[in-house]
Structures are given as structure tokens and as C-alpha cells.
Amino acid sequence: MKGKNKDIENIINDFEFKIKKSLNNTSYQEREDLEQEIKTKIIEKIHSVELGEAPSFWWLINKKRTS
């Protein structure tokens, strides 16, 4: 669980610059609330996306043949 939280923190940090840049388009009074909301939405999305293994090349070829 600790590793997962660290991964989420790293993802938030990766988006930090873009979040701050986007907040410049918002009034000063609303920036802090909006920043928190954006980070909350990112975390919710991370939890809702099920990350599995990427399909292999051969799996994709076989799927295309059977379709």
C-alpha cells in the first residue's frame, strides 16, 4: 500500500507544472480549491483505471485474424 501511495504522489508531481499553469486562468481566490479538486479527480481516476498487462504483439495479430 505504501508503494501505491508513492506512485500516486509521483503522478501528482508529474502533473504539478500543468496544474499550476492552468490555474493561472482562474481567479486568485479559487485557485487553491480548484487545485485540490483537480488532484482529487486525478486520484479518483487512478483508482478507477485497472492497469493490467499490455497485450503482446502476437496477441494483437491473433485477435485481428479472428475478427
N, C-alpha and C positions, 0 to 999 in steps of 0.2 A: 504494500500500500504506500509505503514511503517513497518508493521509486516512481510510482504512478503520479504522486503529487509533485515530485520533482520534474517529471515530464510535462505536466500541465503548466508548471511555473516557467519552464523553458519555452513553451509555446507562447504563453502570455508575453514573455520577454521578447520573443521574436516579433510580435505584433506591436510592441510598445511604441516604436517610432511612428508607425502608420496611425495608431490610435491618437497619439498626441498631435500629429499633423492634421488629422481630420477634425479634432476638437477645436482647432483654430477657427473653424467655420461656425462655431457655436458661441452663444453669449457667455461671458466670463462666469456668470452666476450658475449656469447649468453644466459647466464642463466637468466638475467633479462627479456629479450624479450620472452624467452620461458615460463618463469613463468607467465607472463602476458597473453600469448596466451593460456596456459592451463586453467587459471582461467576464461578467456573469453569463452572457449569451455564448461566449466562446467556450467557457467551461461546460455549459449545458450541451453544446454541440459535440464537444469531445466525448462526453459520456453517452450521447445518443448514437454516435457512429461506432459501428462494430468493425474493428480493424482485424482482418484476417490475413491469411497469406495471399500474396498476389498470384494470379493464375500464371501457370507456366506457358511457355511458347507452344509446346505440344498440346496442352490442354485447349488452348485457343484454336489451334489448327483442327483438332478433332471436333470441337464444338461447331466450327464453321462447316465442316464436312457433313455433320449430322443435321444441320439446319436446313 
